[in-house]
Amino acid sequence: MSGSWNVSSYQRDPAPAFSHPDIAIARSPTLRHGCVMQRVMIIGQPGSGKSTLALQLGDMTFLPVFHIDHIHWKSGWVERDWAEKTRMTLDVIEQPAWVFEGGHSATWLERLARADTLIWLDLPVVLRLRRVLRRSLRDRGRTRPDLPDGCPEQIDLEFLSYIWRTRHTSRAKMRGLYDGADPDKVKYHFTSLRDVHNFLSNLQTALAIGNLGIPHR
C-alpha cells in the first residue's frame, strides 16, 4: 500500500452482515451468544499473531482486513508522521466493515468505539520473541503481506529488545483498554495458541452449520 492512501482500493468486496444469533448450535463456549461481527479490533504485542489472525478472519468472514503496519510505514521502512498515521487510521475505522489489527494506540479509543468485537492476543513474551526471530529468519529479504511494498523482513535486534523492554507497560495499556470496554462490546482474551485455535475452529464450525448469515464457499 505504497503511494497515495485510498481506503476503498484496499478493501475486499462489501461484506454481508456477520451474526450468530444461535451460536449454541455449534456447542461453542468461545463464541459469544447473539453477537454481530462487522468491525473487529485486534490488539496484541509484537509476535502475538495479530496479522495472521486478521487474515484468517478476513478469509473466513469476507470482512476487509487492515494492517496498522501499512499505515505506520512507507516503502523503505520510512515511518509516517503521527498526524498522517492518525488521519489514515481514522479513515479506516469510519468504513462500515473491517478487521483492523495493530497499534497506534492514540486511536485505540476511537477504534474501540466503532468496533463491535475486541480480540486481545496476550501471549507469553518468550513465545513472542521466538516467533518474531523465526519470522525474521524465514522471511528475510521478503516483504510480508502485512507490510507495504519495499519493506523487506530483516533481523532487528533493537526490535527484539523493544519487545522485552515493553512487555509489562504495553500489556498494562492493553489490559486497561480491554477492561474498560463498554459492556456492549464482544471481547475475547486469548492467552495461548490453543485459545486462538479453538476460537477459529469454533468459528469454522458455526460457518459450516450456516447459522452466521455468510455464504458458503
BELPEZI-V757420 format. One record per residue. N is the residue number from 1. SS is DSSP state (helix for helix, strand for strand, loop for the rest). PHI is phi in radians with two decimals (NA if undefined). PSI is psi in whole degrees, 0 to 359 (NA if undefined). Layout:
N/SS/PHI/PSI
N/SS/PHI/PSI
//
This chain:
1/loop/NA/53
2/loop/-1.50/169
3/loop/1.43/205
4/loop/-1.19/152
5/loop/-1.55/124
6/loop/-2.44/104
7/helix/-1.07/315
8/helix/-1.12/329
9/helix/-1.26/346
10/helix/-1.70/352
11/loop/-1.52/155
12/loop/-1.41/185
13/loop/-1.05/153
14/loop/-0.92/137
15/loop/-1.58/143
16/loop/-1.27/163
17/loop/-1.05/132
18/loop/-1.91/105
19/strand/-2.41/155
20/loop/-2.39/78
21/loop/-1.21/341
22/loop/-2.30/53
23/helix/-1.16/344
24/helix/-1.06/338
25/helix/-1.01/325
26/helix/-1.42/0
27/loop/0.92/43
28/loop/-1.88/116
29/loop/-1.38/349
30/loop/-1.56/318
31/loop/-1.37/134
32/loop/-1.36/144
33/loop/-1.24/130
34/loop/1.29/20
35/loop/-1.64/160
36/strand/-1.99/129
37/loop/-1.97/98
38/loop/-2.12/332
39/strand/-2.35/109
40/strand/-1.94/123
41/strand/-1.81/124
42/strand/-2.02/125
43/strand/-2.15/160
44/strand/2.87/156
45/loop/-1.34/165
46/loop/-0.94/138
47/loop/1.47/4
48/loop/-1.45/348
49/loop/1.71/25
50/helix/-1.08/310
51/helix/-1.17/322
52/helix/-1.11/313
53/helix/-1.11/319
54/helix/-1.05/316
55/helix/-1.14/321
56/helix/-1.12/317
57/helix/-1.14/319
58/helix/-1.08/319
59/helix/-1.17/324
60/helix/-1.40/326
61/helix/-1.90/352
62/loop/1.23/8
63/loop/-1.31/143
64/loop/-1.21/143
65/strand/-1.91/135
66/strand/-2.21/134
67/strand/-1.91/131
68/helix/-1.10/332
69/helix/-1.17/336
70/helix/-1.19/335
71/helix/-1.58/320
72/helix/-1.15/321
73/strand/-1.97/148
74/strand/-1.77/170
75/loop/-0.96/139
76/loop/1.51/18
77/loop/1.05/38
78/strand/-1.67/122
79/strand/-1.37/134
80/loop/-1.25/157
81/loop/-1.31/162
82/helix/-1.00/315
83/helix/-1.13/319
84/helix/-1.19/319
85/helix/-1.05/318
86/helix/-1.12/314
87/helix/-1.07/316
88/helix/-1.14/321
89/helix/-1.13/316
90/helix/-1.15/327
91/helix/-1.05/319
92/helix/-1.16/312
93/helix/-1.25/346
94/loop/-1.38/350
95/loop/-1.21/155
96/loop/-1.24/337
97/loop/-2.61/142
98/strand/-2.99/158
99/strand/-2.03/116
100/strand/-2.14/117
101/strand/-2.00/143
102/loop/2.13/190
103/loop/-1.58/233
104/loop/0.94/66
105/helix/-1.11/345
106/helix/-1.07/338
107/helix/-1.90/9
108/helix/-1.07/318
109/helix/-1.14/319
110/helix/-1.13/320
111/helix/-1.14/317
112/helix/-1.16/324
113/helix/-1.07/326
114/helix/-1.50/333
115/loop/-1.25/150
116/loop/-1.80/342
117/strand/-2.33/133
118/strand/-2.11/125
119/strand/-2.05/124
120/strand/-1.95/115
121/strand/-1.60/107
122/loop/-2.07/69
123/loop/-1.65/156
124/loop/-1.05/147
125/helix/-1.15/323
126/helix/-1.13/319
127/helix/-1.10/318
128/helix/-1.16/317
129/helix/-1.06/317
130/helix/-1.09/319
131/helix/-1.19/319
132/helix/-1.12/317
133/helix/-1.13/316
134/helix/-1.08/318
135/helix/-1.09/319
136/helix/-1.12/320
137/helix/-1.23/319
138/helix/-1.19/318
139/loop/-1.85/12
140/strand/-0.93/126
141/loop/1.54/352
142/loop/-1.95/154
143/loop/-1.70/123
144/loop/-1.29/159
145/loop/-1.08/334
146/loop/-1.55/8
147/loop/-2.10/152
148/loop/-1.22/160
149/loop/-0.99/144
150/loop/1.49/14
151/loop/-2.14/73
152/loop/-1.17/147
153/strand/-1.07/143
154/loop/-2.59/158
155/loop/-1.45/119
156/loop/-2.18/99
157/helix/-1.13/327
158/helix/-1.14/323
159/helix/-1.15/319
160/helix/-1.09/320
161/helix/-1.12/320
162/helix/-1.06/318
163/helix/-1.02/318
164/helix/-1.23/316
165/helix/-1.13/327
166/loop/-1.76/12
167/helix/-1.07/328
168/helix/-1.58/314
169/helix/-1.17/319
170/helix/-1.17/319
171/helix/-1.11/321
172/helix/-1.09/322
173/helix/-1.14/319
174/helix/-1.22/322
175/helix/-1.05/317
176/helix/-1.10/318
177/helix/-1.12/314
178/helix/-1.11/312
179/helix/-1.20/332
180/loop/-1.56/0
181/loop/-1.14/144
182/loop/-1.02/150
183/loop/-1.13/345
184/loop/-1.42/354
185/loop/-1.43/140
186/strand/-1.53/123
187/strand/-2.12/141
188/strand/-2.28/128
189/strand/-2.06/108
190/strand/-1.88/126
191/loop/-1.97/5
192/loop/-2.65/161
193/helix/-1.12/329
194/helix/-1.11/321
195/helix/-1.00/314
196/helix/-1.13/315
197/helix/-1.05/316
198/helix/-1.13/320
199/helix/-1.04/311
200/helix/-1.16/322
201/helix/-1.11/315
202/helix/-1.13/321
203/helix/-1.13/317
204/helix/-1.11/322
205/helix/-1.09/315
206/helix/-1.11/321
207/helix/-1.11/318
208/helix/-1.12/324
209/helix/-1.16/329
210/loop/1.57/21
211/loop/-1.76/18
212/loop/-1.89/1
213/loop/1.26/22
214/loop/-2.03/134
215/loop/-1.01/145
216/loop/-1.28/148
217/loop/-1.68/NA
//
